[in-house]
């Protein structure tokens, strides 16, 4: 039966859609050096902020850190697989 089954390869996108996507994702206007400089400034800014000893003395930053910790905890709890106990209810 498997030999008789025909396998058709259906394209996910048409060639017209591919061209449209290529035009939208074209990055000719971006300079590679500007992108690298932006990434460098982001990393350096983050490192400099973390070197500040008074960073976590502000109440605002404490609340933000608590919110991030709670979000991570919720994500971990949600990702734990739940055993199917439907048969026990009957």
Backbone as JSON, one array per atom type, in Angstrom:
{
  "sequence": "XXXXXXXXXXXXXXXXXXXXXXXXXXXXXXXXXXXXXXXXXXXXXXXXXXXXXXXXXXXXXXXXXXXXXXXXXXXXXXXXXXXXXXXXXX",
  "N": [[0.82, -1.19, 0.0], [2.0, 1.17, 0.68], [3.62, 1.58, -1.44], [1.89, 2.34, -3.41], [0.99, 4.75, -2.62], [0.99, 8.09, -3.43], [3.33, 10.67, -3.41], [3.08, 13.96, -3.14], [4.7, 16.96, -3.55], [3.96, 19.82, -2.12], [4.37, 23.18, -2.53], [5.12, 25.52, 0.05], [5.01, 28.25, -0.22], [4.25, 30.38, -2.95], [6.09, 31.18, -5.98], [5.71, 33.93, -6.48], [5.05, 34.88, -3.95], [7.45, 34.32, -2.69], [9.19, 36.14, -3.94], [8.05, 38.53, -3.05], [8.49, 38.32, -0.29], [11.29, 38.31, -0.28], [11.77, 40.92, -1.17], [10.72, 42.39, 0.97], [12.4, 41.65, 3.04], [14.81, 42.66, 2.33], [17.95, 44.02, 2.99], [19.57, 46.04, 2.03], [19.81, 48.72, 2.6], [20.93, 48.91, 5.07], [23.9, 49.35, 6.87], [26.58, 47.2, 7.52], [28.53, 47.81, 9.4], [27.17, 49.67, 10.98], [25.22, 48.09, 12.17], [26.81, 46.31, 13.64], [28.06, 48.17, 15.33], [25.86, 49.08, 16.8], [25.18, 46.73, 18.16], [27.49, 46.45, 19.66], [27.41, 48.76, 21.28], [25.13, 48.16, 22.74], [25.93, 45.92, 24.25], [28.14, 46.97, 25.68], [26.88, 49.05, 27.07], [25.1, 47.58, 28.68], [26.94, 46.12, 30.24], [28.28, 48.2, 31.56], [26.15, 49.26, 33.04], [25.65, 47.15, 34.77], [27.9, 47.25, 36.33], [27.47, 49.27, 38.05], [27.3, 50.02, 41.39], [25.11, 50.96, 42.79], [22.89, 50.09, 41.5], [20.83, 48.23, 42.13], [19.67, 49.39, 44.32], [17.62, 51.1, 44.0], [14.09, 51.28, 44.23], [12.52, 50.88, 42.0], [14.08, 49.27, 40.27], [14.3, 47.01, 41.82], [11.66, 46.1, 41.83], [11.37, 45.57, 39.11], [13.26, 43.5, 38.77], [12.08, 41.57, 40.42], [9.7, 41.12, 39.03], [10.71, 39.96, 36.67], [11.84, 37.64, 37.73], [9.54, 36.35, 38.72], [8.18, 35.94, 36.3], [9.9, 34.15, 35.04], [9.7, 32.0, 36.81], [6.97, 31.33, 36.52], [6.97, 30.54, 33.84], [8.58, 28.26, 34.0], [6.99, 26.63, 35.68], [4.72, 26.31, 34.08], [5.81, 24.88, 31.96], [6.26, 22.37, 32.98], [5.39, 19.04, 32.56], [2.04, 17.83, 32.78], [0.44, 15.24, 34.46], [-1.97, 13.0, 33.15], [-4.87, 12.8, 34.75], [-7.45, 12.03, 34.27], [-8.7, 9.55, 34.25], [-8.83, 8.85, 36.91], [-10.84, 10.33, 37.96], [-13.19, 9.16, 37.29]],
  "CA": [[0.0, 0.0, 0.0], [2.89, 2.33, 0.74], [4.18, 1.82, -2.78], [0.87, 2.97, -4.23], [0.73, 6.1, -2.12], [1.73, 9.12, -4.17], [3.83, 11.77, -2.57], [3.11, 15.23, -3.84], [5.38, 18.02, -2.81], [3.22, 21.05, -2.27], [5.19, 24.29, -2.02], [4.48, 26.31, 1.11], [4.77, 29.58, -0.76], [4.38, 30.45, -4.4], [7.23, 32.01, -6.39], [5.37, 35.34, -6.31], [5.17, 35.17, -2.54], [8.88, 34.31, -2.38], [9.76, 37.42, -4.38], [7.53, 39.56, -2.16], [9.2, 38.17, 0.97], [12.67, 38.75, -0.5], [11.78, 42.38, -1.23], [10.47, 42.93, 2.3], [13.53, 41.35, 3.91], [16.03, 43.21, 1.74], [18.64, 44.89, 3.95], [20.6, 46.81, 1.33], [19.92, 50.06, 3.18], [21.62, 48.85, 6.35], [25.34, 49.17, 6.82], [27.0, 46.16, 8.45], [29.24, 48.47, 10.49], [26.18, 50.3, 11.87], [24.6, 47.02, 12.94], [27.81, 45.86, 14.61], [28.25, 49.23, 16.32], [24.69, 49.05, 17.66], [25.32, 45.58, 19.06], [28.59, 46.75, 20.58], [26.92, 49.73, 22.25], [24.19, 47.48, 23.62], [26.7, 45.08, 25.2], [28.93, 47.84, 26.56], [25.94, 49.74, 27.96], [24.64, 46.62, 29.68], [28.04, 45.83, 31.17], [28.49, 49.39, 32.41], [25.03, 49.37, 33.98], [25.8, 46.12, 35.8], [29.02, 47.61, 37.19], [27.02, 50.32, 38.95], [26.96, 49.4, 42.68], [23.82, 51.46, 43.28], [21.87, 49.72, 40.53], [19.7, 47.54, 42.73], [19.19, 50.07, 45.52], [16.38, 51.79, 43.66], [12.88, 50.45, 44.36], [12.05, 50.55, 40.65], [14.85, 48.14, 39.75], [13.94, 45.83, 42.62], [10.38, 45.63, 41.34], [11.6, 45.0, 37.79], [13.93, 42.21, 38.96], [11.09, 40.66, 40.97], [8.78, 40.77, 37.94], [11.41, 39.03, 35.79], [11.96, 36.36, 38.45], [8.21, 35.73, 38.74], [7.89, 35.49, 34.94], [10.69, 32.93, 34.8], [9.1, 30.93, 37.62], [5.71, 30.94, 35.88], [7.33, 29.82, 32.63], [9.05, 26.93, 34.4], [5.84, 25.86, 36.18], [3.86, 25.97, 32.94], [6.47, 23.91, 31.08], [6.29, 21.04, 33.6], [4.28, 18.24, 32.02], [1.0, 17.48, 33.74], [-0.01, 13.86, 34.3], [-3.38, 12.93, 32.84], [-5.59, 12.14, 35.84], [-8.88, 11.97, 33.92], [-9.25, 8.24, 34.6], [-9.01, 8.77, 38.35], [-12.06, 11.03, 38.32], [-14.37, 8.32, 36.99]],
  "C": [[0.87, 1.25, 0.0], [3.47, 2.64, -0.63], [3.19, 2.56, -3.66], [0.6, 4.41, -3.82], [1.6, 7.09, -2.89], [2.14, 10.23, -3.22], [3.93, 13.01, -3.44], [3.8, 16.25, -2.95], [4.67, 19.33, -3.12], [4.07, 22.19, -1.72], [4.4, 25.09, -0.97], [4.16, 27.72, 0.64], [4.97, 29.54, -2.27], [5.61, 31.28, -4.75], [6.96, 33.51, -6.25], [5.5, 35.76, -4.85], [6.63, 35.19, -2.11], [9.53, 35.63, -2.76], [9.31, 38.56, -3.47], [8.25, 39.52, -0.82], [10.64, 38.66, 0.83], [12.76, 40.28, -0.55], [11.58, 43.0, 0.15], [11.66, 42.74, 3.23], [14.85, 41.87, 3.37], [16.67, 44.2, 2.71], [19.76, 45.67, 3.27], [20.82, 48.17, 1.96], [20.66, 50.08, 4.5], [23.1, 48.61, 6.14], [25.74, 48.15, 7.88], [27.72, 46.79, 9.65], [28.27, 49.13, 11.48], [25.5, 49.25, 12.74], [25.55, 46.52, 14.01], [28.04, 46.89, 15.7], [27.07, 49.27, 17.29], [24.75, 47.89, 18.65], [26.4, 45.84, 20.1], [28.12, 47.73, 21.66], [25.93, 49.1, 23.23], [24.93, 46.67, 24.68], [27.47, 45.95, 26.19], [28.02, 48.57, 27.54], [25.41, 48.82, 29.05], [25.71, 46.3, 30.7], [28.31, 47.01, 32.1], [27.38, 49.55, 33.44], [25.17, 48.35, 35.11], [26.97, 46.41, 36.74], [28.64, 48.68, 38.21], [26.61, 49.69, 40.29], [25.6, 49.84, 43.21], [22.66, 51.05, 42.39], [20.63, 49.14, 41.2], [19.25, 48.17, 44.06], [17.89, 50.81, 45.24], [15.2, 50.82, 43.72], [12.37, 50.01, 42.98], [12.77, 49.33, 40.11], [14.56, 46.87, 40.53], [12.62, 45.25, 42.13], [10.53, 44.98, 39.97], [12.27, 43.63, 37.89], [12.96, 41.18, 39.51], [10.11, 40.21, 39.88], [9.44, 39.77, 36.98], [11.52, 37.66, 36.45], [10.62, 35.63, 38.48], [7.85, 35.2, 37.35], [8.65, 34.22, 34.62], [10.1, 31.76, 35.58], [7.8, 30.43, 37.0], [5.99, 30.13, 34.62], [7.79, 28.4, 32.95], [7.88, 26.06, 34.87], [4.94, 25.43, 35.04], [4.49, 24.89, 32.07], [6.57, 22.52, 31.69], [5.11, 20.24, 33.06], [3.31, 17.82, 33.12], [0.52, 16.07, 33.42], [-1.52, 13.87, 34.04], [-4.08, 12.12, 33.93], [-7.07, 12.02, 35.54], [-9.48, 10.64, 34.32], [-9.52, 8.12, 36.09], [-10.31, 9.43, 38.78], [-13.29, 10.18, 38.12], [-14.63, 7.3, 38.04]]
}
